[in-house]
Amino acid sequence: MSVHEANQSGLSTSIAGLHCPEQLIIWAIRHRLDGSHNWPAIQNIFWQECGITNVEAALQGFQVMVEILSNSSRRTLFFHRPNCRYVSADELSILGLISALQANRNEHAEAFVFWLVPRSMGGKLLQSVAGFASALRQSGHLVSQNCDGPLQALAPVGRA
């Protein structure tokens, strides 16, 4: 395993090391941030993966999540370009947030939220990601609990 494939906690920092739902989420975030011209492709893939029952909730939660992270983050978040094979710590944090919500680990979810955005935006981010995570879960797309490993590094940060 190369140094780029896993960090000290054993989490994958390579797209290839992620499960399919995690790859889908990272792909969608990167393509959305790459430009609005990618929105039809994102809609199409969520339609295919979530089906008619869950696609609206998935797209709504996803879109609000990306808007909040783009406009209201506590700091500059780092996302790789769409074709990059590596995964950033911020991308892993988003996967960790989704994983925590899918597993009803609310304290973990809140820690990720307050790592990513200020307290004033925390409720809105939590609500949007909860809708997104629920739609994914109901469609059979579970994010691995291994994705919440960066939480240990968040402990000293405090809630801004």
C-alpha positions as CSV (number, residue, x, y, z in Angstrom):
1,M,0.0,0.0,0.0
2,S,1.5,3.3,-1.0
3,V,1.6,6.3,1.3
4,H,-1.3,7.9,-0.7
5,E,-3.6,5.0,-0.3
6,A,-4.1,5.1,3.5
7,N,-3.4,7.6,6.2
8,Q,-2.3,6.7,9.8
9,S,-5.8,5.7,10.9
10,G,-6.0,3.2,8.0
11,L,-8.6,5.3,6.1
12,S,-8.3,5.2,2.3
13,T,-7.1,8.4,0.7
14,S,-7.6,6.8,-2.7
15,I,-10.9,6.7,-4.6
16,A,-10.2,3.1,-5.4
17,G,-10.2,2.2,-1.7
18,L,-13.7,3.6,-1.2
19,H,-17.0,1.6,-1.5
20,C,-19.4,2.4,-4.4
21,P,-21.7,4.7,-2.4
22,E,-18.7,6.7,-1.2
23,Q,-17.3,7.0,-4.7
24,L,-20.7,8.2,-5.9
25,I,-20.9,10.9,-3.3
26,I,-17.3,12.2,-3.9
27,W,-17.9,12.0,-7.7
28,A,-21.1,14.1,-7.4
29,I,-19.6,16.7,-5.1
30,R,-16.5,17.2,-7.3
31,H,-18.6,17.5,-10.4
32,R,-21.0,19.9,-8.8
33,L,-18.2,22.1,-7.7
34,D,-16.6,21.9,-11.1
35,G,-19.6,23.8,-12.6
36,S,-23.3,23.9,-13.0
37,H,-23.0,22.4,-16.5
38,N,-22.5,19.0,-14.6
39,W,-25.9,19.2,-12.8
40,P,-27.8,17.1,-15.5
41,A,-25.3,14.3,-15.1
42,I,-25.5,14.4,-11.3
43,Q,-29.3,14.4,-11.5
44,N,-29.2,11.4,-13.9
45,I,-26.9,9.3,-11.7
46,F,-28.9,10.0,-8.5
47,W,-32.1,9.1,-10.5
48,Q,-30.5,5.8,-11.5
49,E,-29.1,5.1,-8.0
50,C,-32.0,6.4,-5.8
51,G,-35.0,5.6,-8.0
52,I,-38.2,7.5,-8.1
53,T,-39.0,7.1,-4.4
54,N,-35.8,8.8,-3.1
55,V,-34.4,10.9,-5.9
56,E,-36.0,14.2,-4.9
57,A,-34.9,14.0,-1.3
58,A,-31.4,13.0,-2.4
59,L,-31.0,15.8,-4.9
60,Q,-32.5,18.4,-2.5
61,G,-30.3,17.4,0.4
62,F,-27.2,17.2,-1.8
63,Q,-27.8,20.5,-3.5
64,V,-28.3,22.4,-0.2
65,M,-25.3,20.6,1.4
66,V,-23.0,21.7,-1.5
67,E,-24.3,25.3,-1.4
68,I,-23.7,25.5,2.4
69,L,-20.2,24.0,2.2
70,S,-19.4,26.3,-0.8
71,N,-20.7,29.5,0.8
72,S,-20.5,29.1,4.6
73,S,-17.6,26.9,5.6
74,R,-15.5,27.8,8.6
75,R,-12.4,27.7,6.5
76,T,-11.4,27.0,2.9
77,L,-12.3,23.3,2.3
78,F,-10.2,21.2,0.0
79,F,-11.8,19.1,-2.8
80,H,-9.8,17.4,-5.5
81,R,-10.6,17.8,-9.2
82,P,-13.1,15.4,-10.6
83,N,-10.5,13.1,-12.2
84,C,-8.1,12.9,-9.2
85,R,-7.7,9.5,-7.7
86,Y,-7.0,10.9,-4.2
87,V,-9.5,11.8,-1.4
88,S,-9.0,14.9,0.8
89,A,-9.5,15.0,4.5
90,D,-12.5,17.4,3.9
91,E,-14.0,14.9,1.5
92,L,-13.6,12.2,4.1
93,S,-15.2,14.4,6.7
94,I,-18.3,14.7,4.5
95,L,-18.4,11.0,4.1
96,G,-18.0,10.7,7.9
97,L,-20.9,13.0,8.5
98,I,-23.1,11.0,6.2
99,S,-22.0,7.8,7.8
100,A,-22.7,9.1,11.3
101,L,-26.2,10.2,10.3
102,Q,-27.0,6.9,8.6
103,A,-26.0,5.1,11.8
104,N,-27.9,7.5,14.1
105,R,-24.6,8.6,15.8
106,N,-25.8,12.2,16.4
107,E,-22.8,13.4,18.5
108,H,-20.4,12.2,15.7
109,A,-22.5,14.0,13.1
110,E,-22.6,17.2,15.1
111,A,-18.8,17.1,15.5
112,F,-18.4,16.9,11.7
113,V,-20.9,19.7,11.2
114,F,-19.1,22.1,13.5
115,W,-15.8,21.1,12.0
116,L,-17.1,22.1,8.6
117,V,-19.3,25.2,9.2
118,P,-19.9,27.8,11.9
119,R,-22.5,27.1,14.6
120,S,-25.0,29.5,12.9
121,M,-25.1,27.2,9.8
122,G,-24.8,23.9,11.7
123,G,-28.6,23.2,11.9
124,K,-29.2,23.9,8.3
125,L,-26.2,21.7,7.2
126,L,-27.3,18.9,9.5
127,Q,-30.8,19.0,8.2
128,S,-29.8,18.9,4.5
129,V,-27.2,16.2,5.0
130,A,-29.7,14.2,7.1
131,G,-32.2,14.2,4.2
132,F,-29.5,13.3,1.8
133,A,-28.1,10.5,4.0
134,S,-31.6,9.1,4.6
135,A,-32.4,9.0,0.9
136,L,-29.2,7.2,0.2
137,R,-29.8,4.7,3.0
138,Q,-33.4,4.1,1.9
139,S,-31.9,3.4,-1.6
140,G,-29.5,0.8,-0.2
141,H,-26.4,3.1,-0.3
142,L,-24.7,2.9,3.1
143,V,-21.5,4.9,3.7
144,S,-19.0,2.8,5.6
145,Q,-18.5,3.5,9.3
146,N,-14.8,3.5,8.6
147,C,-15.3,7.0,7.0
148,D,-15.8,8.6,10.4
149,G,-12.2,8.0,11.5
150,P,-11.1,11.7,11.0
151,L,-13.4,12.5,14.0
152,Q,-10.6,11.7,16.4
153,A,-8.5,14.5,14.9
154,L,-11.4,17.0,15.4
155,A,-11.6,16.7,19.2
156,P,-9.2,19.6,20.0
157,V,-10.8,22.0,17.5
158,G,-13.9,23.1,19.5
159,R,-17.1,24.5,18.2
160,A,-16.7,27.8,16.4
